[in-house]
Amino acid sequence: MTVAPENFEKLLVEVFEVGRLYDGVVFIGGIAVYLHAINHDATRAFAEATQDADFYISLSSLSDLREIEELSPNSRLSKHEFKRREFSFDVYAERQSRLPVPYDEVIAHAVEHEGVRVAALEDLLVLKLEAAVDRYASEHGRKDAKDVIRILLLAEGAGFDAHRSVAYMRADHFERLGHIIEGPEFTSMAQGNVKLAKLMRQKATKVFQDIARAYDTNDPPSP
């Protein structure tokens, strides 16, 4: 999924405008992973552009959003959608979405990058694993797997709270995470550099082991 740099720059402008306009917005998905990755030396080289943007929003801010944007409901996926310029935004509302991590948890631990809130790594990992489970066999699933790896690389040595993350991690999430750790996407991200891919896998595995220990002591939620 190649995104033209000039198009992605235009998308970022819209993301920053939406994120700064509404207090209750916190970005999730690929755009959140990008904003984390581009702002850290260890992962800047692996930051990947995306074609659209997803965010969580409070109910009060959703009402404000409706006054400006033309929202289309997607009942099947429990979200709203709208276009801003030529870009698509997926909107997950507080207490209305089926995302595995509640809005209150995500907004409470959100961090700020370039003036917009993004989900913390602990919450973003579970949300990305949800997507990775749903579409693992697709091209989007490969992008999800790479985003999960980026999150693990960001988490390594950054005080990542594995116990908080596994509080919302289901068995299928954990299983998919294990497959990603053992999968081929490290080599793809390292552009065939076997030594670099091995180093990346080692760093990600350290975080995975912390998550596994926390998961073993936690009572995971049911699907």
Accessible surface in RSA format (square Angstrom, percent):
REM  Atomic radii and reference values for relative SASA: ProtOr
REM  Chains: A
REM  Algorithm: Lee & Richards
REM  Probe-radius: 1.40
REM  Slices: 20
REM RES _ NUM      All-atoms   Total-Side   Main-Chain    Non-polar    All polar
REM                ABS   REL    ABS   REL    ABS   REL    ABS   REL    ABS   REL
RES MET A   1    77.07  39.9  32.35  21.4  44.73 106.5  38.19  32.5  38.88  51.5
RES THR A   2   133.81  95.2 103.95 105.4  29.86  71.2  74.90 100.6  58.91  89.1
RES VAL A   3    25.34  16.7   8.96   8.1  16.38  39.5  11.63  10.1  13.71  37.2
RES ALA A   4    33.90  31.2  24.36  37.6   9.54  21.7  28.41  40.0   5.49  14.6
RES PRO A   5   100.89  73.5  94.28  85.9   6.61  24.0 100.60  83.1   0.30   1.8
RES GLU A   6   104.78  60.2  97.81  74.0   6.97  16.6  53.44 103.4  51.34  41.9
RES ASN A   7    60.03  41.4  59.94  57.9   0.09   0.2   6.74  16.2  53.30  51.5
RES PHE A   8     9.33   4.7   8.74   5.4   0.59   1.5   9.33   5.7   0.00   0.0
RES GLU A   9   102.05  58.6 101.36  76.7   0.69   1.6  41.79  80.8  60.26  49.2
RES LYS A  10   110.08  53.7 107.50  66.0   2.58   6.1  64.00  57.6  46.08  49.1
RES LEU A  11     0.89   0.5   0.89   0.6   0.00   0.0   0.89   0.6   0.00   0.0
RES LEU A  12    15.64   8.7  15.64  11.2   0.00   0.0  15.64  11.0   0.00   0.0
RES VAL A  13    89.73  59.0  86.50  78.3   3.23   7.8  88.23  76.7   1.50   4.1
RES GLU A  14     9.84   5.7   9.84   7.4   0.00   0.0   0.03   0.1   9.81   8.0
RES VAL A  15     0.00   0.0   0.00   0.0   0.00   0.0   0.00   0.0   0.00   0.0
RES PHE A  16    31.86  15.9  31.86  19.7   0.00   0.0  31.86  19.3   0.00   0.0
RES GLU A  17    76.77  44.1  68.22  51.6   8.55  20.4  31.02  60.0  45.74  37.3
RES VAL A  18     0.06   0.0   0.06   0.1   0.00   0.0   0.06   0.1   0.00   0.0
RES GLY A  19     9.16  11.3   0.00   N/A   9.16  11.3   0.23   0.6   8.92  20.0
RES ARG A  20   139.93  58.8 108.44  55.3  31.49  75.0  50.24  68.7  89.69  54.4
RES LEU A  21    95.75  53.3  69.42  49.7  26.33  66.2  73.53  51.6  22.21  59.8
RES TYR A  22    10.27   4.8   6.86   3.9   3.42   8.9   9.60   7.2   0.67   0.8
RES ASP A  23   121.43  85.1 111.96 111.4   9.48  22.4  33.65  79.2  87.78  87.5
RES GLY A  24     7.83   9.7   0.00   N/A   7.83   9.7   7.65  21.0   0.18   0.4
RES VAL A  25     0.97   0.6   0.27   0.2   0.70   1.7   0.27   0.2   0.70   1.9
RES VAL A  26     0.00   0.0   0.00   0.0   0.00   0.0   0.00   0.0   0.00   0.0
RES PHE A  27     0.07   0.0   0.07   0.0   0.00   0.0   0.07   0.0   0.00   0.0
RES ILE A  28     6.53   3.7   6.53   4.9   0.00   0.0   6.53   4.7   0.00   0.0
RES GLY A  29    11.57  14.3   0.00   N/A  11.57  14.3  11.03  30.3   0.54   1.2
RES GLY A  30    12.30  15.2   0.00   N/A  12.30  15.2   2.67   7.3   9.62  21.6
RES ILE A  31     1.13   0.6   0.05   0.0   1.08   2.6   0.05   0.0   1.08   2.9
RES ALA A  32     0.00   0.0   0.00   0.0   0.00   0.0   0.00   0.0   0.00   0.0
RES VAL A  33     1.22   0.8   1.18   1.1   0.04   0.1   1.22   1.1   0.00   0.0
RES TYR A  34    28.83  13.5  27.41  15.6   1.42   3.7   9.95   7.5  18.88  23.3
RES LEU A  35     0.72   0.4   0.72   0.5   0.00   0.0   0.72   0.5   0.00   0.0
RES HIS A  36     7.57   4.1   7.57   5.3   0.00   0.0   4.89   5.0   2.67   3.1
RES ALA A  37     0.00   0.0   0.00   0.0   0.00   0.0   0.00   0.0   0.00   0.0
RES ILE A  38    47.27  26.9  42.77  31.9   4.50  10.9  42.77  30.8   4.50  12.2
RES ASN A  39    55.55  38.3  33.23  32.1  22.32  53.7   7.30  17.6  48.25  46.6
RES HIS A  40    79.95  43.7  76.76  53.4   3.19   8.2  49.42  50.9  30.53  35.5
RES ASP A  41   122.88  86.1  97.49  97.0  25.39  60.0  37.49  88.2  85.38  85.2
RES ALA A  42    75.19  69.1  45.84  70.7  29.35  66.8  58.13  81.9  17.06  45.2
RES THR A  43     0.02   0.0   0.02   0.0   0.00   0.0   0.02   0.0   0.00   0.0
RES ARG A  44   106.13  44.6  99.52  50.7   6.61  15.7  46.89  64.1  59.24  35.9
RES ALA A  45    95.85  88.1  54.43  84.0  41.42  94.2  66.85  94.1  29.00  76.8
RES PHE A  46    33.58  16.8  26.26  16.3   7.32  19.1  32.59  19.8   0.99   2.8
RES ALA A  47    24.99  23.0   1.50   2.3  23.50  53.4   1.50   2.1  23.50  62.2
RES GLU A  48    48.39  27.8  42.58  32.2   5.81  13.8  25.47  49.3  22.92  18.7
RES ALA A  49    26.05  24.0  18.46  28.5   7.60  17.3  18.46  26.0   7.60  20.1
RES THR A  50    16.52  11.7  13.28  13.5   3.24   7.7   3.04   4.1  13.47  20.4
RES GLN A  51    96.53  54.0  81.70  59.7  14.83  35.3  28.17  60.0  68.35  51.8
RES ASP A  52    61.77  43.3  60.65  60.4   1.12   2.7   5.00  11.8  56.77  56.6
RES ALA A  53     1.33   1.2   0.00   0.0   1.33   3.0   1.33   1.9   0.00   0.0
RES ASP A  54    33.76  23.6  32.61  32.5   1.15   2.7   2.01   4.7  31.75  31.7
RES PHE A  55     0.00   0.0   0.00   0.0   0.00   0.0   0.00   0.0   0.00   0.0
RES TYR A  56     5.17   2.4   5.17   2.9   0.00   0.0   0.13   0.1   5.03   6.2
RES ILE A  57     0.00   0.0   0.00   0.0   0.00   0.0   0.00   0.0   0.00   0.0
RES SER A  58    15.23  12.9  15.23  20.3   0.00   0.0  13.58  28.9   1.65   2.3
RES LEU A  59    51.68  28.8  48.53  34.7   3.15   7.9  48.73  34.2   2.95   7.9
RES SER A  60    82.84  70.0  68.71  91.7  14.13  32.6  56.33 120.0  26.51  37.1
RES SER A  61     8.80   7.4   8.55  11.4   0.26   0.6   0.17   0.4   8.63  12.1
RES LEU A  62     5.60   3.1   5.60   4.0   0.00   0.0   5.60   3.9   0.00   0.0
RES SER A  63    63.18  53.4  59.70  79.7   3.48   8.0  29.52  62.9  33.66  47.2
RES ASP A  64    73.52  51.5  72.22  71.9   1.30   3.1  13.44  31.6  60.08  59.9
RES LEU A  65     0.17   0.1   0.17   0.1   0.00   0.0   0.17   0.1   0.00   0.0
RES ARG A  66   122.12  51.3 101.94  52.0  20.18  48.0  41.95  57.3  80.17  48.6
RES GLU A  67   149.08  85.6 109.04  82.5  40.03  95.3  42.11  81.5 106.96  87.3
RES ILE A  68   103.69  59.0  71.51  53.3  32.19  77.6  76.72  55.2  26.97  73.2
RES GLU A  69    22.22  12.8  16.03  12.1   6.20  14.8   2.54   4.9  19.69  16.1
RES GLU A  70   158.18  90.8 138.93 105.1  19.24  45.8  58.37 112.9  99.80  81.5
RES LEU A  71    26.51  14.8   2.51   1.8  24.00  60.3   2.51   1.8  24.00  64.6
RES SER A  72    58.03  49.0  56.62  75.6   1.41   3.2  26.28  56.0  31.75  44.5
RES PRO A  73   103.37  75.3  81.34  74.2  22.03  80.1  81.34  67.2  22.03 136.9
RES ASN A  74    32.43  22.4  27.49  26.6   4.93  11.9   8.46  20.4  23.97  23.2
RES SER A  75    99.09  83.7  75.34 100.5  23.75  54.7  51.06 108.7  48.03  67.3
RES ARG A  76   178.12  74.8 160.36  81.7  17.77  42.3  85.16 116.4  92.97  56.3
RES LEU A  77    69.71  38.8  61.21  43.8   8.50  21.4  62.09  43.6   7.62  20.5
RES SER A  78    22.21  18.8  10.30  13.7  11.91  27.4  11.45  24.4  10.75  15.1
RES LYS A  79    23.91  11.7  17.03  10.4   6.88  16.4   2.24   2.0  21.67  23.1
RES HIS A  80    22.19  12.1  22.19  15.4   0.00   0.0  16.83  17.3   5.36   6.2
RES GLU A  81    58.52  33.6  58.21  44.0   0.31   0.7  16.21  31.4  42.31  34.5
RES PHE A  82     9.16   4.6   0.67   0.4   8.49  22.1   8.22   5.0   0.94   2.7
RES LYS A  83   138.30  67.5 115.22  70.7  23.08  54.9  94.51  85.1  43.78  46.6
RES ARG A  84    18.08   7.6  15.57   7.9   2.51   6.0   4.81   6.6  13.27   8.0
RES ARG A  85   160.39  67.3 122.19  62.3  38.20  91.0  53.02  72.5 107.37  65.1
RES GLU A  86   104.19  59.8  82.01  62.0  22.19  52.8  59.06 114.2  45.14  36.9
RES PHE A  87    15.88   7.9  14.55   9.0   1.32   3.4  15.88   9.6   0.00   0.0
RES SER A  88    40.10  33.9  38.37  51.2   1.73   4.0  23.23  49.5  16.87  23.6
RES PHE A  89     0.28   0.1   0.00   0.0   0.28   0.7   0.08   0.0   0.21   0.6
RES ASP A  90    26.60  18.6  26.15  26.0   0.45   1.1   1.71   4.0  24.89  24.8
RES VAL A  91     0.00   0.0   0.00   0.0   0.00   0.0   0.00   0.0   0.00   0.0
RES TYR A  92    28.89  13.5  28.89  16.4   0.00   0.0   7.06   5.3  21.83  26.9
RES ALA A  93     1.39   1.3   0.43   0.7   0.96   2.2   0.43   0.6   0.96   2.5
RES GLU A  94    22.43  12.9  22.43  17.0   0.00   0.0   1.71   3.3  20.72  16.9
RES ARG A  95   189.15  79.4 139.74  71.2  49.41 117.6  80.66 110.2 108.49  65.7
RES GLN A  96    93.41  52.2  70.95  51.9  22.47  53.5  36.54  77.8  56.87  43.1
RES SER A  97    23.52  19.9   1.76   2.4  21.76  50.1   0.00   0.0  23.52  33.0
RES ARG A  98   157.17  66.0 133.05  67.8  24.12  57.4  76.90 105.1  80.27  48.6
RES LEU A  99    38.99  21.7  23.76  17.0  15.23  38.3  24.23  17.0  14.76  39.7
RES PRO A 100    26.76  19.5   3.81   3.5  22.96  83.5  14.93  12.3  11.84  73.6
RES VAL A 101     0.35   0.2   0.35   0.3   0.00   0.0   0.35   0.3   0.00   0.0
RES PRO A 102    61.27  44.7  53.60  48.9   7.67  27.9  61.10  50.4   0.17   1.0
RES TYR A 103    15.55   7.3  11.48   6.5   4.06  10.6   8.70   6.5   6.85   8.4
RES ASP A 104    91.98  64.4  87.25  86.8   4.73  11.2  33.13  78.0  58.85  58.7
RES GLU A 105    33.74  19.4  29.99  22.7   3.75   8.9   4.81   9.3  28.93  23.6
RES VAL A 106     0.00   0.0   0.00   0.0   0.00   0.0   0.00   0.0   0.00   0.0
RES ILE A 107    46.80  26.6  36.28  27.0  10.52  25.4  36.28  26.1  10.52  28.6
RES ALA A 108    76.60  70.4  36.62  56.5  39.97  90.9  46.98  66.2  29.62  78.5
RES HIS A 109    73.64  40.2  62.33  43.3  11.31  28.9  46.31  47.7  27.33  31.8
RES ALA A 110    24.67  22.7   0.60   0.9  24.07  54.8   0.60   0.8  24.07  63.8
RES VAL A 111    60.26  39.7  54.13  49.0   6.12  14.8  60.26  52.4   0.00   0.0
RES GLU A 112   121.05  69.5  94.29  71.3  26.76  63.7  25.24  48.8  95.81  78.2
RES HIS A 113    26.76  14.6  24.32  16.9   2.45   6.3  18.54  19.1   8.22   9.6
RES GLU A 114    86.41  49.6  59.87  45.3  26.53  63.2  40.89  79.1  45.52  37.2
RES GLY A 115    35.35  43.6   0.00   N/A  35.35  43.6  17.49  48.0  17.86  40.0
RES VAL A 116     1.21   0.8   0.00   0.0   1.21   2.9   1.21   1.1   0.00   0.0
RES ARG A 117    93.31  39.2  92.05  46.9   1.26   3.0  11.07  15.1  82.24  49.8
RES VAL A 118     0.00   0.0   0.00   0.0   0.00   0.0   0.00   0.0   0.00   0.0
RES ALA A 119     0.00   0.0   0.00   0.0   0.00   0.0   0.00   0.0   0.00   0.0
RES ALA A 120     8.04   7.4   7.55  11.7   0.49   1.1   8.04  11.3   0.00   0.0
RES LEU A 121    24.96  13.9  23.25  16.6   1.71   4.3  23.25  16.3   1.71   4.6
RES GLU A 122    21.32  12.2  21.20  16.0   0.12   0.3   0.21   0.4  21.11  17.2
RES ASP A 123     1.56   1.1   1.24   1.2   0.32   0.8   0.32   0.8   1.24   1.2
RES LEU A 124     0.07   0.0   0.07   0.0   0.00   0.0   0.07   0.0   0.00   0.0
RES LEU A 125     0.00   0.0   0.00   0.0   0.00   0.0   0.00   0.0   0.00   0.0
RES VAL A 126     0.75   0.5   0.75   0.7   0.00   0.0   0.75   0.7   0.00   0.0
RES LEU A 127    13.98   7.8   5.79   4.1   8.20  20.6   6.16   4.3   7.82  21.0
RES LYS A 128     9.38   4.6   8.15   5.0   1.23   2.9   2.92   2.6   6.46   6.9
RES LEU A 129     0.00   0.0   0.00   0.0   0.00   0.0   0.00   0.0   0.00   0.0
RES GLU A 130    31.15  17.9  31.11  23.5   0.04   0.1   9.42  18.2  21.73  17.7
RES ALA A 131    24.37  22.4  19.56  30.2   4.81  10.9  24.13  34.0   0.24   0.6
RES ALA A 132     1.39   1.3   1.39   2.1   0.00   0.0   1.39   2.0   0.00   0.0
RES VAL A 133    35.43  23.3  26.83  24.3   8.60  20.7  27.85  24.2   7.58  20.6
RES ASP A 134   109.52  76.7  72.43  72.1  37.09  87.7  27.57  64.9  81.95  81.7
RES ARG A 135    95.13  39.9  88.14  44.9   6.99  16.6  36.18  49.5  58.95  35.7
RES TYR A 136   130.35  60.9 112.30  63.9  18.04  47.0  66.41  49.9  63.93  78.8
RES ALA A 137    92.92  85.4  51.54  79.5  41.38  94.1  60.90  85.8  32.02  84.8
RES SER A 138    45.44  38.4  34.49  46.0  10.95  25.2  43.75  93.2   1.69   2.4
RES GLU A 139    94.73  54.4  84.59  64.0  10.15  24.2  41.93  81.1  52.81  43.1
RES HIS A 140    85.20  46.6  85.03  59.1   0.17   0.4  50.80  52.4  34.40  40.0
RES GLY A 141     3.87   4.8   0.00   N/A   3.87   4.8   0.28   0.8   3.59   8.1
RES ARG A 142   103.89  43.6 102.00  52.0   1.89   4.5  39.36  53.8  64.53  39.1
RES LYS A 143    17.13   8.4  14.46   8.9   2.67   6.4  14.16  12.7   2.97   3.2
RES ASP A 144     0.00   0.0   0.00   0.0   0.00   0.0   0.00   0.0   0.00   0.0
RES ALA A 145    11.23  10.3  11.23  17.3   0.00   0.0  11.23  15.8   0.00   0.0
RES LYS A 146    37.77  18.4  37.77  23.2   0.00   0.0   2.58   2.3  35.19  37.5
RES ASP A 147     1.79   1.3   1.79   1.8   0.00   0.0   0.00   0.0   1.79   1.8
RES VAL A 148     0.00   0.0   0.00   0.0   0.00   0.0   0.00   0.0   0.00   0.0
RES ILE A 149     0.00   0.0   0.00   0.0   0.00   0.0   0.00   0.0   0.00   0.0
RES ARG A 150     9.92   4.2   9.92   5.1   0.00   0.0   0.93   1.3   8.99   5.4
RES ILE A 151     0.05   0.0   0.05   0.0   0.00   0.0   0.05   0.0   0.00   0.0
RES LEU A 152     0.11   0.1   0.11   0.1   0.00   0.0   0.11   0.1   0.00   0.0
RES LEU A 153    14.42   8.0   7.51   5.4   6.91  17.4   7.51   5.3   6.91  18.6
RES LEU A 154    13.01   7.2   2.60   1.9  10.41  26.2   5.16   3.6   7.86  21.1
RES ALA A 155     2.55   2.3   0.02   0.0   2.53   5.8   0.02   0.0   2.53   6.7
RES GLU A 156    48.16  27.6  34.09  25.8  14.07  33.5   3.37   6.5  44.79  36.6
RES GLY A 157    80.96  99.8   0.00   N/A  80.96  99.8  36.76 100.9  44.21  99.0
RES ALA A 158    65.21  60.0  27.68  42.7  37.53  85.4  38.97  54.9  26.24  69.5
RES GLY A 159    74.01  91.3   0.00   N/A  74.01  91.3  42.94 117.8  31.07  69.6
RES PHE A 160    34.14  17.1   6.92   4.3  27.22  70.8  10.05   6.1  24.09  69.0
RES ASP A 161    63.27  44.3  57.72  57.4   5.56  13.1  22.61  53.2  40.67  40.6
RES ALA A 162     9.80   9.0   6.88  10.6   2.92   6.6   6.88   9.7   2.92   7.7
RES HIS A 163   116.82  63.8 110.40  76.7   6.43  16.4  70.11  72.3  46.71  54.4
RES ARG A 164    38.56  16.2  32.23  16.4   6.33  15.1  30.05  41.1   8.51   5.2
RES SER A 165     1.03   0.9   0.00   0.0   1.03   2.4   0.99   2.1   0.04   0.1
RES VAL A 166     0.57   0.4   0.57   0.5   0.00   0.0   0.57   0.5   0.00   0.0
RES ALA A 167    47.05  43.3  31.47  48.6  15.58  35.4  32.91  46.3  14.14  37.5
RES TYR A 168    57.69  26.9  56.52  32.2   1.17   3.0  30.46  22.9  27.23  33.6
RES MET A 169     0.00   0.0   0.00   0.0   0.00   0.0   0.00   0.0   0.00   0.0
RES ARG A 170    35.21  14.8  35.21  17.9   0.00   0.0   5.54   7.6  29.67  18.0
RES ALA A 171    58.82  54.1  54.43  84.0   4.39  10.0  55.11  77.6   3.71   9.8
RES ASP A 172    42.80  30.0  38.06  37.9   4.74  11.2  28.38  66.8  14.42  14.4
RES HIS A 173     0.00   0.0   0.00   0.0   0.00   0.0   0.00   0.0   0.00   0.0
RES PHE A 174    43.47  21.7  42.95  26.6   0.51   1.3  42.95  26.0   0.51   1.5
RES GLU A 175   107.59  61.8  98.54  74.5   9.05  21.5  37.54  72.6  70.04  57.2
RES ARG A 176    51.05  21.4  50.18  25.6   0.87   2.1   4.53   6.2  46.52  28.2
RES LEU A 177     0.00   0.0   0.00   0.0   0.00   0.0   0.00   0.0   0.00   0.0
RES GLY A 178    15.65  19.3   0.00   N/A  15.65  19.3  15.65  42.9   0.00   0.0
RES HIS A 179    88.33  48.3  81.10  56.4   7.23  18.5  57.00  58.7  31.33  36.5
RES ILE A 180     6.65   3.8   3.25   2.4   3.41   8.2   6.65   4.8   0.00   0.0
RES ILE A 181    11.86   6.7  11.66   8.7   0.20   0.5  11.66   8.4   0.20   0.5
RES GLU A 182   142.06  81.6 111.54  84.4  30.51  72.6  41.55  80.4 100.50  82.1
RES GLY A 183    13.68  16.9   0.00   N/A  13.68  16.9  13.13  36.0   0.55   1.2
RES PRO A 184    99.40  72.4  90.67  82.6   8.73  31.7  97.20  80.3   2.20  13.6
RES GLU A 185    13.84   7.9  13.84  10.5   0.00   0.0   4.12   8.0   9.71   7.9
RES PHE A 186     0.00   0.0   0.00   0.0   0.00   0.0   0.00   0.0   0.00   0.0
RES THR A 187    57.19  40.7  57.03  57.8   0.16   0.4  38.43  51.6  18.76  28.4
RES SER A 188    44.52  37.6  22.69  30.3  21.83  50.3  21.28  45.3  23.24  32.6
RES MET A 189    19.69  10.2   2.77   1.8  16.92  40.3  10.43   8.9   9.25  12.3
RES ALA A 190     5.81   5.3   0.00   0.0   5.81  13.2   1.27   1.8   4.54  12.0
RES GLN A 191   171.46  95.9 135.10  98.7  36.36  86.6  47.24 100.6 124.22  94.2
RES GLY A 192    46.37  57.2   0.00   N/A  46.37  57.2  25.79  70.8  20.58  46.1
RES ASN A 193    76.94  53.1  66.83  64.6  10.12  24.4  21.21  51.0  55.73  53.9
RES VAL A 194   113.69  74.8 109.18  98.8   4.51  10.9 109.56  95.2   4.12  11.2
RES LYS A 195   176.42  86.1 168.23 103.2   8.19  19.5 114.70 103.2  61.72  65.7
RES LEU A 196    60.94  33.9  57.43  41.1   3.51   8.8  60.51  42.5   0.43   1.2
RES ALA A 197     5.35   4.9   5.19   8.0   0.16   0.4   5.35   7.5   0.00   0.0
RES LYS A 198   131.23  64.0 126.27  77.5   4.96  11.8  72.68  65.4  58.55  62.4
RES LEU A 199    84.13  46.9  83.03  59.4   1.10   2.8  83.80  58.9   0.33   0.9
RES MET A 200     5.44   2.8   5.44   3.6   0.00   0.0   5.44   4.6   0.00   0.0
RES ARG A 201    71.22  29.9  71.22  36.3   0.00   0.0  37.65  51.5  33.57  20.3
RES GLN A 202    92.26  51.6  86.56  63.3   5.70  13.6  39.66  84.4  52.60  39.9
RES LYS A 203    76.29  37.2  76.16  46.7   0.13   0.3  33.54  30.2  42.75  45.5
RES ALA A 204     0.00   0.0   0.00   0.0   0.00   0.0   0.00   0.0   0.00   0.0
RES THR A 205    35.63  25.3  35.63  36.1   0.00   0.0  31.18  41.9   4.45   6.7
RES LYS A 206   117.56  57.4 114.46  70.2   3.10   7.4  74.43  67.0  43.13  45.9
RES VAL A 207     7.33   4.8   7.20   6.5   0.13   0.3   7.33   6.4   0.00   0.0
RES PHE A 208    36.30  18.2  36.30  22.5   0.00   0.0  36.30  22.0   0.00   0.0
RES GLN A 209    87.08  48.7  85.42  62.4   1.66   3.9  19.20  40.9  67.87  51.5
RES ASP A 210    66.36  46.5  62.97  62.7   3.39   8.0  13.91  32.7  52.46  52.3
RES ILE A 211     0.00   0.0   0.00   0.0   0.00   0.0   0.00   0.0   0.00   0.0
RES ALA A 212    21.99  20.2  21.99  33.9   0.00   0.0  21.99  31.0   0.00   0.0
RES ARG A 213   145.25  61.0 140.51  71.6   4.73  11.3  75.19 102.8  70.06  42.5
RES ALA A 214     2.14   2.0   0.94   1.5   1.20   2.7   1.49   2.1   0.65   1.7
RES TYR A 215    28.55  13.3  26.43  15.0   2.12   5.5  21.78  16.4   6.77   8.3
RES ASP A 216   116.59  81.7  81.30  80.9  35.29  83.4  28.74  67.6  87.85  87.6
RES THR A 217   110.27  78.4  70.07  71.0  40.19  95.8  76.09 102.2  34.17  51.7
RES ASN A 218    47.83  33.0  33.14  32.0  14.69  35.4   6.98  16.8  40.85  39.5
RES ASP A 219   133.18  93.3 110.62 110.1  22.56  53.4  40.66  95.7  92.52  92.3
RES PRO A 220    45.02  32.8  32.12  29.3  12.90  46.9  32.12  26.5  12.90  80.1
RES PRO A 221    52.51  38.3  37.17  33.9  15.33  55.7  48.73  40.2   3.78  23.5
RES SER A 222    97.23  82.2  73.61  98.2  23.63  54.4  37.14  79.1  60.09  84.2
RES PRO A 223   134.21  97.8  79.11  72.1  55.10 200.3 102.10  84.3  32.11 199.5
END  Absolute sums over single chains surface
CHAIN  1 A    10795.4       8677.3       2118.1       5569.5       5225.9
END  Absolute sums over all chains
TOTAL         10795.4       8677.3       2118.1       5569.5       5225.9
